[in-house]
């Protein structure tokens, strides 16, 4: 994501746009018993990670829209990415990913329409300090890519029939 120390916004946008599709690709063929399989007590299930990623992704998208559309400058990124509330595991994984994908498409479309000045606009996270919109998007992308790796690793641990 970095070229000569600078983050490329087009690469970040491509990454943000592709995460829901990657999640869908990873879990689309898995049946519920596999999604709910827990390898060990300390491990989350695939569905728990997918639900967290979809919930956090939509919260981050809401945060980005607040910054772009409402001009809100104080945003809690950690609260969006690591919500303290339990995620809802009742909807099927496919529905969770579809909702996440819909919201993400709208957010990426909004971000693509921004000029260079907006990307360098300052946002204040009370924990991280002052950040540009581009830095916020990069933080969201890094968080989501980490969970993609986690999902792949958990799928590799699923029992084979």
Residue pairs with C-beta under 8 A, 6 or more apart in sequence:
1 7
1 8
1 11
1 12
1 15
1 138
1 141
2 8
7 134
7 135
7 138
9 119
9 134
9 137
12 134
12 137
12 138
12 141
13 108
13 111
13 112
13 137
15 141
15 144
15 145
16 104
16 107
16 108
16 111
16 137
16 140
16 141
16 144
17 104
17 105
17 108
19 53
19 57
19 104
19 141
19 144
19 145
19 148
20 57
20 97
20 100
20 101
20 104
21 101
22 148
23 50
23 53
23 54
23 97
23 100
23 148
23 151
24 94
24 97
24 101
26 148
26 151
26 152
26 155
27 35
27 46
27 50
27 93
27 94
27 97
27 151
27 155
28 94
30 46
30 93
30 155
30 158
32 47
32 92
34 46
34 158
35 45
35 46
35 47
35 50
35 93
36 45
36 46
36 47
37 45
37 46
37 158
37 159
38 44
38 45
39 154
39 157
43 154
43 157
44 52
44 150
44 154
45 154
46 93
46 151
46 154
46 155
46 158
47 89
47 93
48 87
48 89
49 147
49 150
49 151
49 154
50 93
50 96
50 97
50 151
51 87
51 88
51 89
51 93
51 96
52 83
52 87
52 147
53 100
53 144
53 147
53 148
53 151
54 96
54 97
54 99
54 100
55 83
55 87
55 88
56 80
56 81
56 82
56 83
56 143
56 144
57 100
57 103
57 104
57 140
57 144
58 99
58 100
58 103
58 104
59 79
59 80
59 81
59 83
60 77
60 80
60 81
60 140
60 143
61 103
61 104
61 106
61 107
62 80
63 75
63 76
63 77
63 80
63 136
64 107
64 110
64 111
64 133
64 136
64 137
64 140
65 107
65 110
66 72
66 75
67 73
67 75
67 121
67 123
67 133
67 136
68 110
68 111
68 114
68 118
68 133
69 110
73 122
73 123
73 124
74 123
74 124
74 125
74 126
75 123
75 124
75 125
75 136
76 125
76 126
76 127
77 125
77 127
77 128
77 131
77 136
77 139
77 140
78 125
78 127
78 128
81 139
81 140
81 143
111 137
114 133
118 133
119 132
119 133
119 134
120 132
120 133
120 134
121 132
121 133
122 130
122 131
122 132
123 130
123 131
123 132
123 133
123 136
124 130
124 131
125 131
125 136
128 139
131 139
